[in-house]
Amino acid sequence: GKEWSRPKDKKTTRRTHVTIKDQFVVTICVLIYLMYPTLCKQAFGLFACLFMEDQRYLLADLEETCYEGRHLAYVIFVGVPQLIIFVAGLPIIGLYFLHRNRDNLDATSVKARYGIFFGGYKKERYYWEGVLVFRKVAVILVSSFGTTMKAEMQVMLLMLILMCCYAAQQIGQPYEILGMK
């Protein structure tokens, strides 16, 4: 019907409905958002080694010597691409799309597609989800590599990460509080 027809002049007419493409993009965004911590944990797991008897062994398989033979091949051809694509690439792509649309955050298509990443933040802090991603990655790093540390050291590292993130939140004041402008 009429609501699905495209406007002839995109610059003067704003779309007020959600299209199939918008729904597809938001579905992909939600799936990535939910899978991201697991993808990071899997990527870091290939690098987590335990030092025993003058040798490093893969924490996931203590019979596998770290950074030699088969493990080295996996690190180069699987681990490094996972770090580049998943751990760093996904947040960079997300921040790119948010930055590209920073002037149109009120547009229906932008809200529908990327609202999960900037909804609830002040307009000038649209990028704040990047700070939260940093926190997630830092916590996953400690949980992946911290297993070789004492529990007290893990707790101290996690407290340091959380306190730094809290300080950033207090300085940045990113959240949109209803009724206050």
Residue, then its C-alpha position, 0 to 999 in steps of 0.5 A: g500500500k501507500e505506506w511502503s512506497r518510497p518518497k521521490d525526494k529522499k532529502t525533503t521527505r522523512r520516512t516514519h515507518v520501519t522497513i524490512k531492511d530496518q528489521f533485518v539490520v536490527t536483527i543482525c545487531v541484536l544477534i551480534y550484541l548477544m553473541y559478542p561476549t562469547l565471541c571474545k571469550q572464544a578468541f581469547g581462549l586460544f591465547a590462554c596458556l598455563f606455565m608449567e615445568d618450564q613449558r607453556y600449555l594451552l589452558a583449554d587442552l593441557e596436552e597442547t604446547c603453546y605457540e608451537g606446531r599446530h597451536l601456532a598455526y591455529v593462533i596465526f590463522v584462527g586466533v589473530p583473525q578472530l581478534i581482528i574481526f570480532v574483538a576489535g572489528l565489530p565494535i569499530i564497525g558499530l561505532y562507524f555506523l553510529h558516527r556516520n548517523r550521529d546527526n540523524l539519531d532521531a530518524t526512524s530508520v536510525k532509531a530502528r536499526y541502531g537504537i539498541f546501541f545509543g538509546g538511553y544516552k545523551k545525543e552527544r554521547y551516542y558513542w558510549e556503548g563503545v565504553l561499555v564494550f571496552r569494559k566487557v572486553a576487559v572483564i572477559l580478558v581478566s576471566s580468560f587470562g586471570t585463571t592463572m592468577k590468584a583469586e585476590m589478584q583477579v578481584m583487584l583487577l576487576m575492581l580496577i576496571l570497574m572503578c575506571c569505568y565508573a570514573a569515566q561514567q561520572i566524568g562523561q555523564p552519558y545517560e539521558i535522564l527523563g525529565m532533565k535536559 
